[in-house]
């Protein structure tokens, strides 16, 4: 798994690529919490995530809780089919704001 954090002015976008699983979720968690700590709305781009397991989902949930505690929004963008399937199984598709594209998420954030 790789990640990149992009400052788009109104928000930060964390772009993940690869699988987010037990091995890689600690790095994903660190990236998410560091981005939340910057005090801007956060968009998590999951377009290039083929698979996410429960540990990856837990990292997303922790970041969402941390963002909300700080009064900031966290949304998901361009969620891949595989990742969306896992989110729906956990019924988290109704917890996270999910946008069809990164541009739509950025527009909603700012």
N, C-alpha and C positions, 0 to 999 in steps of 0.2 A: 504494500500500500504506500502510495505517495500522497502528499497534500501540498497545497499552495494556498496562501492567504492573500487575497486581493482587496485593496481598499478602493471602493468605487464612490467614495465621497459620502453618500448618505448611509452607507452600510459597509460591513466587511463580508466578503464572500470566502468561505472555506471550500476549496475544491478538492475532493478526494478522488483518487484513481486506484483501482484494484480492490481486493477483498478486504473487508473490515471484519476480522475474526479474533479469536482468543489471542493469537500471536500479535496482531497489529492494533488491537483496540486500545492498549495503553497509550500508544503514540497518537491515535485519533483523539482520545480523551484529552491528552495534554494540549493538542492543537486547538480543540474546541474551547477548552476552559481559558486558554491564553487569549483567544480571540474575544470571548465574552468579556474578559477582563479589560478590554480596550474601550468598553463603554458605548459601542455603537450597536445598532441592530445587526443581527447576524443572519446570514443566508448560508445554508449548507447545500452545496451542489453535489448531488449523488448520481449524476448522469453516467459516470464512468466506474461506478461501483457495481461489480457483477454479483457480489454476495455480501450479505451482512448477517452476522449471527447475533445471539442474544447479548453477548458482551459488547458488540458494536452498538446495538440498540440501547443498551444501558448507558453507554457514553453519550449518545444523543439526548436521552432523557435527562441525564445529569446536567448537560449543557443547557437544556431548555429550562430546567428548574433554576439554575444559576442566573440565566439571563432574566427570567421573570422576577427573581429576587432583587435584581438590580434595576427593575423597571424597563427592561429592554425586550425587544421581540427577537425570536429565533424562528426562522421558517426554513423549509426544505424546498429545493428547486430541482427540476428536471430529474426526478427520482427514477432510476432504472427499473425495469420490470422486475428483476430479481429482488432488489431492495424493497420495492413497493409491496411485493407479495408478502415479505416478512413483516413489514409494518402493518399490513392489513390483518395478518394472522394474529398479531398482538393487539389489534384494534387501536393502533396508534395513529392510523391515518385520520382519525377524528380528533386527535390531540394536537398534532403538529399542523400548522398551516402549510399546505403543499401547493406549490406553483408549478405550472407546466414548463416554464423556462426560467433561466437565470434572469433574463431581462424583465419578465413579469414580476419576479420576486423583488428585484431592485426597484421597479416602479412602485410596488406596493410599500416598500420601505421608505421611499423618499418622495 
